[in-house]
Structures are given as structure tokens and as C-alpha cells.
Amino acid sequence: MVKKKFDLNIHTARLLMNEPFFAALSRRIDKKPNSSIPTAGVKVNDDGHFELAYNPDFFADLTDKEMAGVLKHEFYHLIFEHVIGPRILNATDDTKITKLWNVATDLSINSHLEGELPEGALFAGEAGKGTPFAEYERGLSAEQYFIALKEEYGDQGKDGQGEGEGGEGQGSGEGDLPDSFDDHSGWGEGDNTSQEIAKQRLKGAIKKAAKEASKCGNWGSVPSECKQEILERITAKVDWKKVLRYFIKTSQRASKSSTIKRINRRYPYVHPGKKITRRANIAISIDQSGSVDDGMLAAFFSELNKLAKLAEFTVIPFDSEVAEEFVYVWKKGESRKWERVRYGGTDFDPPTKYVNERNFDGHIVLTDMCAPKPMRSTCQRMWMTTSYYAQHPYFQTNERVVGIDS
């Protein structure tokens, strides 16, 4: 009697019954049998879609728990974009997929899959006892493992063939470094266009899967730190510089004056025309407390130098009070360097009161949001903070909050 060929598509729903997020993602990933690979692997296919290839004989010999573990292992490779290639190498001339990268990605995601994978899977820490990775810390990113592996093994395993010779005084040869149990041969292939298309499609699939999991309130075995990273990856990124420009432009006031240089449309050559001047007097309250880092201040001042072409700013340094002796007007067209003048705590009421008592068109507050909600502002107010604090503010507000990647 001929043994029926294993079809993964028939079993996927049952295998991921208790994994709403992975089940929802699985429905959006093509799965194709391929006996030419020993286990399983994901890649970008010629149509710009992500595809899971699997060896039917390999899967037929696994337990249900191991099959589900392998599926999640492959999906994690997709979620964290390991398939696109080693981002950590993209800043150099050597962008080839390496054995080191293969191992690094497996060590990273297998930290979340201990006890769920078949023999041959790579683990760091206690789960990797008896392997070269037993002394490695669990739960690091693929990039962090890659750096550690490169320090220990040099350039061994370039192109996944294990032909490197090791680094300076380190690494001794191919036999020292075990390889990943799944197939990574299709990683990094395809042109930039097809990979970018695939990334956008995958982002949409992950977003829908995350929405389904959140709706039912169950992410299955996805660890909280992975869930947070997944949600951050699918969150639309706001260009804070464009938002800042828009805020200033919408704060501009129009003032009209008579001029003989313009023709009056209603009474041409009888009355002088009107000249319209648009300007915005913007208050920039800069949190100078010790919890606001220098990188954030530098990024903000860098953009303000560009925006000084559009408007005049009044810079208001503050911590628990306004540093009035350091308040200054940033004239239109001026260029300035960032500076720190305070290191105390944070109170948003003093700068808000200072702005309310003066004739400003808009108020921008650069801060880490780590203080109680302030009094009402008499002009439109916007908050600018780090991406983290934009998602985790100390207080809730209906005013615009924009995150800066400093």
C-alpha cells in the first residue's frame, strides 16, 4: 500500500487551534511541498509573495507539537524580516547571507520556542546545553547574536557554506559552528522592488492577524515582548518633521495692509490694493529636566533650524518652572545650536501659563511626557516626545502627540 503524501495545508488549522495570531497569519502565507529541501523554509517567491516550502516526509515524522513549533519558527522568520537579509551587514560592502546570520536568527526566535522544536534546532543558554551556544544569553535579537558569533567565529560560513577562515585569532573552521535546522537558501534573493512589495504585503497580513488576535483577546504563545515588537512594526510611522511644519503653517495669522504696488480688484486704480502677510508666532517650550536626553534635544533643534525659515519662535526652557532668564526669540532665518540650561523635575503648568499670558499662535512642547496633565492652553498645543513615550504617556490628552526617533 502506497503511503499517502503528507499535506501540511490540511493540518495547519488543527495545529494552530490555540494560536489565534499564528493561525490568522498562516492563512495568508502560501505553503508548498518541496522534497528538495530537508526540512522547511520561507522565502520571497517570484511573484513578490512570501512562501513557506516544506518537505512532506520531514513533517510526517514530527509530533503535532513539533509541527506547530516548526510553523511558528518559520513565521517568526517572516515577522522579523530575517528573510530579507542581514540588516546588520547592509551598511557594509558584504551583504551576502552568511551561516553566522542563519544561526543568529535561529538562536533569536528559538528562545521563544523551547521544548517545541525537533532535534537539531539551535538554542542559547540552558536549552543549548552540549552545544557551542550554552553560554550565550537567551532572548537576544538576531543582530546581537550575529555580533557575538562574528567575534567568536570570524567570517566563517559565508554564503552558508562554512568556508570562512575565522576572524583574527578566533574561529577555527567549519566544524565549530552547527548550522540551522531549516532551509535559509532563498533568503536575500530577488531585487529590491520585489522584496519591498513582499514586505508591504506581509505587513498587511501581520496587521490583520494582530487585529484578529487582539479582537479575541488571545495571542496564544506569543511572548509579551514579541507582541510589543510586532505591534510597533505594524504601527504607521508619522513623519514628525512634516507634522511640525503643518502645525506651524496652520498657526499662521494673516495681516492685511494697503499698498499702491497692488491693484485693488474691486476698485482698480481708485483705491490701493491689499498686501497679505502671513506669520506664526510659535512658543517652543523645551523640557530641560534630567530625564530628557541630549539626543532628543539635538534632533529637535536640528529641525527647528530648518523651520526657522517659516516662522519666528520664542524658546522657553523649563523644568519645574520656566527659566525666564534663558527665554529668547529665535528670529526667522536664524540658525542656532542646541543647549541645556536646566536639570530639575518636570511641571507643564509654568510654561503653559507663560504662553497663555502672551500673544502666541501656537505652542509646541518638547518633553518626555513624565509629569501630570497641565492646565488648558489658550492656543493650539502639540506635544513632541520620543516614540516610546508617545505610546506610553504619563497622562492622556486629545491634543496631538508626535514621537521623535532621536
Secondary structure, DSSP 8 states (H G I E B T S, - for coil): -------HHHHHHHHTTT-HHHHHHHTTSEEEE-TTSSSEEEEE-TTS-EEEEE-HHHHHTS-HHHHHHHHHHHHHHHHTTGGG--GGGTTSS----BHHHHHHHHHHHHTT-TTSS-TT----GGGGTTSTTTTS-TT--HHHHHHHHHHHHTTTTBTTS-----STT----GGGS---SS--TTTT-S-HHHHHHHHHHHHHHHHHHHHHHHHHT--TT--HHHHHHHHHHHS----HHHHHHHHHHHT-EEEEEEEEEEE-SSSTTTSEEEEEEEE-EEEEEEE-STTS-HHHHHHHHHHHHHHTTT-EEEEEEESSSB-GGG-EEE-TT----------S---SHHHHHHHHTS--SEEEEES---S------SSEEEEEEEHHHHHS-SS--SSEEEEE--
